[in-house]
Amino acid sequence: MGLSVEDKIKKYTSFWSNSPVERPMVGFSLGGWFSFQSYSAIQKYRGVERLTPDMLSPEIHFGDYDRIVVPFAEIEDDVIHSVAPIPAFPWLEAMLGIPAQVGNESIWAKEGGFNYRDTDKLDLSRENPWRKKYLEFVSALQDRFGDRYPVGQPILRGTSDMVAALRGSQQMIFDLYDHPEEFQRLARACTDFFIGLVKDQLAVTKPFHGGYEVEQFTLWAPGGIVRMQEDASALFSPPLYVKFLREEDRRIASAFSYDVIHLHSSSLHLLDRFVDVEPQKCFEINKDQGGWGVDRMLPLLKMVQSRGKKLIIRGKLDLADLDLLRKELSPRGLFLQIVIDNPEEAKQLKNFFRPWV
């Protein structure tokens, strides 16, 4: 018999407060790394050069969502599972006017080609068609599932990712030297747009047992929460991050009661600078396929905990990873999110529920 929602809320509350616990929170992320495969209704648009907002409607995806929520009851873990506007869709890129196309494994946006002189021409208003479509999904999902599951924030790109999508990743790095003022102006505009979008989503969704959730991480918080990321920060040196991005991350984290920033191993050379962002409360660090192993990440994971920050480790964690984490990390403020392909895998990983103390 799984935990009640009330018992899960207590675990989240202990996580956020760094309270003494026997073991970390444990959640299973179903569907592997490629959530796109779960949304069959959009796959009919393969080959279309540019998706438009009228091609998407929440109703045609209700069958997908109804299938997605079925396993939620089958998985026994500590977390509250949620739904979100198609997580695999590049929502923010589309809102910025970047063409989105459906591929074999994902939906991708064609980056580059934006000229800084067109910054004022970007539609960063509430009337942006893709923005309205995103919030239409939020509202429809709230109406259909809100009494059973929270409607959470999916993957939404960070400030550096938005600029990189507009300018192209390589060109963006040259811009830091050749067009620093133009970069900063565009970055500020992207940050403002992002903050406004997430605030409007929180206004549409009703609190679920008094809180809100980030869907990708099944991370519930007792107040408004924002999911942050800076994947393109992998291209920045520590001084460049401090000069061009740290203030944008500070502004985003400061705008919400709770936050979590998503990081890949490619950005961990900046981790001590990310941790210095004072409002930042929680760090989600991926154990990526083909990326750093837990042993290599361990000193940095310990550093996050030593600074009093909450820590989520996400990936295809195995029992060897767990043994190492149990020996080296505190269970306080720690959440292990294990990526699985099917509910049976969760049953085979019951050892993740053993007490650590």
C-alpha positions in Angstrom: 0.0 0.0 0.0 1.5 3.3 -1.0 1.7 6.5 1.0 -1.2 8.8 1.3 -1.0 12.3 -0.2 -0.8 13.7 3.3 2.2 11.5 4.2 3.9 12.6 1.0 3.4 16.2 1.9 5.1 15.6 5.2 8.1 14.2 3.3 8.3 17.2 1.0 8.0 19.5 4.0 10.9 17.7 5.7 12.9 18.0 2.5 12.4 21.8 2.2 13.2 22.3 5.9 16.3 20.1 6.0 14.7 18.2 8.9 16.3 15.0 10.3 15.1 12.0 8.2 15.9 8.2 8.1 16.5 8.3 4.3 16.2 10.7 1.3 13.0 11.2 -0.6 12.7 8.7 -3.4 10.7 9.2 -6.6 10.5 7.3 -9.9 10.4 9.2 -13.2 8.5 6.9 -15.6 9.0 6.9 -19.3 12.8 7.0 -19.5 14.5 10.1 -21.0 12.3 10.5 -24.0 8.9 11.7 -22.9 8.0 12.7 -26.5 7.0 9.1 -27.2 4.2 9.4 -24.7 2.5 12.1 -26.7 1.3 10.2 -29.8 -1.1 12.9 -31.0 1.6 15.3 -32.0 3.6 12.8 -33.9 1.3 13.1 -36.9 3.1 16.4 -37.7 6.4 14.8 -38.6 7.8 16.5 -41.7 5.8 19.8 -41.2 8.4 22.5 -41.5 6.9 24.8 -38.9 4.3 24.0 -36.2 1.7 26.7 -35.6 -0.4 27.2 -32.4 -3.6 26.1 -34.2 -2.2 22.7 -34.8 -2.2 21.9 -31.1 -5.2 21.6 -28.8 -5.4 20.1 -25.3 -8.4 18.0 -26.3 -6.6 15.9 -28.9 -4.0 15.0 -26.2 -6.4 14.0 -23.5 -6.1 10.3 -24.6 -2.3 10.6 -24.2 -2.7 12.2 -20.7 -5.2 9.6 -19.7 -2.7 6.8 -20.5 0.2 8.7 -18.8 -1.6 9.0 -15.4 -2.6 5.3 -15.2 0.8 4.1 -13.9 0.9 6.8 -11.2 -1.1 4.6 -8.9 1.1 1.6 -9.7 4.3 3.2 -8.6 5.0 3.2 -4.8 7.3 6.1 -4.0 7.4 9.2 -1.9 6.3 11.7 -4.5 3.2 13.3 -5.9 3.1 12.7 -9.7 1.7 15.5 -11.9 0.9 16.5 -15.5 2.1 19.4 -17.6 1.7 21.0 -21.0 3.5 18.6 -23.4 6.9 18.5 -21.6 8.8 17.6 -24.8 7.6 20.7 -26.6 10.0 23.7 -27.0 7.4 26.1 -25.6 9.7 29.1 -25.0 11.5 28.8 -28.3 8.2 28.8 -30.1 7.1 31.9 -28.1 10.2 33.7 -29.2 9.3 33.0 -32.9 11.7 30.1 -33.5 10.4 27.4 -35.8 9.6 24.1 -34.1 9.6 20.8 -36.0 8.7 17.2 -35.0 11.6 14.7 -35.4 11.8 11.0 -34.7 12.7 11.3 -31.0 11.8 14.8 -30.1 10.4 18.2 -31.1 13.2 20.6 -31.8 13.6 24.3 -32.5 15.9 25.6 -35.3 18.2 28.0 -33.5 20.1 31.1 -34.8 19.5 33.9 -37.2 18.1 36.5 -34.8 19.5 40.0 -35.1 19.8 42.2 -32.0 18.3 45.1 -33.8 15.0 43.2 -33.7 14.9 42.8 -29.9 12.1 45.4 -29.7 10.1 43.4 -32.4 9.9 40.3 -30.3 6.4 39.6 -29.2 6.9 39.3 -25.4 3.3 40.3 -24.6 0.5 38.3 -23.0 -1.0 38.2 -26.5 1.8 36.1 -27.9 -0.1 33.2 -29.7 2.2 30.4 -28.4 2.1 31.9 -24.8 -1.7 31.8 -25.0 -1.6 28.2 -26.3 0.7 27.1 -23.4 -1.7 28.6 -20.8 -4.6 27.1 -22.7 -3.0 23.7 -22.0 -2.4 24.7 -18.4 -6.1 25.6 -17.9 -7.5 22.5 -19.7 -5.2 20.2 -17.7 -6.3 21.9 -14.5 -9.9 21.4 -15.4 -9.4 17.7 -16.3 -6.9 16.5 -13.7 -6.5 19.2 -11.0 -8.6 17.4 -8.4 -6.4 14.3 -8.7 -3.0 15.6 -9.8 -1.2 18.9 -9.7 -0.6 20.7 -13.0 3.1 21.4 -12.9 5.8 23.4 -14.8 7.4 21.3 -17.6 10.8 22.0 -19.2 11.1 25.7 -19.9 14.4 27.1 -21.1 16.6 29.4 -19.0 17.8 32.9 -20.0 21.1 31.7 -21.6 19.1 28.9 -23.5 16.7 31.5 -24.9 19.4 33.8 -26.1 21.3 30.8 -27.6 18.2 29.7 -29.4 17.7 33.1 -30.9 21.4 33.8 -31.8 22.9 30.3 -32.1 25.0 28.9 -29.3 28.4 29.6 -30.9 27.4 33.1 -32.0 26.2 33.9 -28.5 29.6 33.3 -27.0 31.2 35.7 -29.5 28.4 38.2 -28.5 29.7 38.3 -24.9 32.8 40.0 -26.3 31.5 41.8 -29.4 28.0 42.8 -28.3 27.9 42.7 -24.5 25.3 45.4 -24.1 23.0 43.9 -26.7 23.3 40.5 -25.1 22.4 41.9 -21.7 19.4 43.8 -23.0 18.1 40.7 -24.7 18.8 38.5 -21.7 16.9 40.9 -19.4 13.9 40.8 -21.7 14.0 37.0 -21.8 14.2 36.8 -18.0 11.2 39.2 -17.6 9.2 37.2 -20.1 10.0 33.9 -18.3 9.1 35.2 -14.9 5.8 36.6 -16.2 4.9 33.3 -17.9 5.5 31.2 -14.8 3.6 33.6 -12.6 0.6 33.4 -14.9 0.7 29.6 -14.9 0.7 29.7 -11.1 -2.3 32.0 -11.2 -4.2 29.5 -13.5 -3.4 26.4 -11.4 -5.1 26.0 -8.1 -2.9 25.0 -5.1 -2.8 21.2 -4.8 -2.9 20.4 -1.1 -1.6 23.9 -0.5 1.3 23.9 -2.9 2.5 23.8 -6.5 4.7 21.4 -8.4 7.5 21.1 -11.0 6.3 18.2 -13.2 9.6 16.9 -14.5 11.0 16.5 -11.0 7.8 15.6 -9.2 8.9 18.4 -6.8 6.0 19.8 -4.7 6.5 22.9 -2.6 4.2 24.7 -0.2 4.2 27.8 -2.3 4.8 29.1 -5.8 7.8 27.2 -7.3 9.8 27.9 -10.5 11.9 25.4 -12.4 15.1 27.0 -13.7 17.8 25.9 -16.1 20.9 27.3 -17.9 22.0 24.5 -20.2 23.8 26.9 -22.4 25.9 28.0 -19.4 28.1 25.0 -20.3 29.7 27.4 -22.8 30.5 30.1 -20.2 33.6 30.4 -18.1 33.0 31.3 -14.4 33.8 35.0 -14.9 31.4 35.2 -17.9 28.7 33.5 -15.9 29.1 36.0 -13.1 29.1 39.0 -15.4 26.2 38.0 -17.7 24.0 35.4 -16.1 24.2 35.4 -12.4 21.9 38.4 -12.0 19.3 36.9 -14.3 19.2 33.7 -12.2 19.0 35.8 -9.0 16.1 37.7 -10.4 14.2 34.5 -11.3 14.8 32.8 -7.9 13.9 36.0 -6.1 10.5 36.2 -7.9 9.2 32.9 -6.4 8.9 31.4 -2.9 10.6 28.2 -4.0 12.9 27.3 -6.8 14.9 24.5 -8.3 17.7 24.8 -10.9 18.4 22.0 -13.3 22.0 21.3 -14.2 23.9 18.8 -16.4 27.5 17.7 -15.7 28.6 20.0 -18.6 27.8 23.0 -16.4 29.2 21.7 -13.1 32.4 23.8 -13.6 30.1 26.7 -12.6 28.5 25.0 -9.6 30.2 27.1 -7.0 29.0 30.2 -8.8 25.5 28.9 -9.0 25.5 28.1 -5.3 26.5 31.7 -4.6 23.2 32.9 -6.0 21.7 33.6 -2.5 18.0 33.1 -3.2 18.6 29.7 -4.9 17.2 27.0 -2.6 17.4 23.7 -4.6 19.8 22.1 -7.1 18.8 19.3 -9.4 21.8 17.6 -10.9 21.5 15.0 -13.6 23.5 11.8 -13.8 23.4 11.9 -17.6 23.7 8.9 -19.9 27.3 9.1 -21.1 28.1 11.9 -18.6 29.8 12.1 -15.3 29.2 9.2 -12.9 28.2 9.6 -9.3 31.8 9.1 -8.1 33.0 12.0 -10.1 30.1 14.3 -9.1 30.4 13.4 -5.4 32.7 16.3 -4.2 30.3 18.8 -5.9 27.2 17.1 -4.4 28.8 17.3 -1.0 29.6 21.0 -1.6 25.9 21.7 -2.3 24.9 20.1 0.9 27.6 21.9 2.9 26.1 25.2 1.8 22.7 24.3 3.1 21.1 23.9 -0.3 18.5 21.2 -1.1 19.7 18.6 -3.6 18.0 16.4 -6.2 20.0 13.7 -8.0 18.2 12.5 -11.1 19.1 9.7 -13.5 19.3 5.9 -14.0 20.7 5.4 -10.5 21.6 1.8 -9.6 22.4 0.1 -6.3 26.1 0.9 -6.6 25.3 4.6 -6.9 23.1 4.3 -3.9 25.8 2.6 -1.8 28.1 5.5 -2.6 25.6 8.2 -1.9 24.6 6.5 1.4 28.2 6.5 2.6 29.0 10.1 1.6 25.8 12.3 1.7 23.4 13.3 4.3 19.8 12.2 3.8 18.6 15.7 4.9 17.3 17.8 2.1 18.1 15.0 -0.4 15.8 13.7 -3.1 16.7 10.8 -5.4 14.7 10.8 -8.6 15.3 7.5 -10.5 14.5 7.4 -14.2 12.8 4.1 -15.1 11.3 2.8 -18.3 8.4 0.9 -16.8 6.7 0.4 -13.3 8.4 -3.0 -12.9 11.7 -1.4 -12.5 10.5 0.5 -9.5 9.6 -2.8 -7.8 13.1 -4.1 -8.4 14.7 -1.0 -6.7 13.1 -1.3 -3.3 16.6 -1.1 -1.7 16.4 2.6 -2.4 13.9 2.7 0.5 16.3 1.4 3.1 17.0 3.7 6.0 20.3 5.6 5.8 20.7 6.2 9.6 
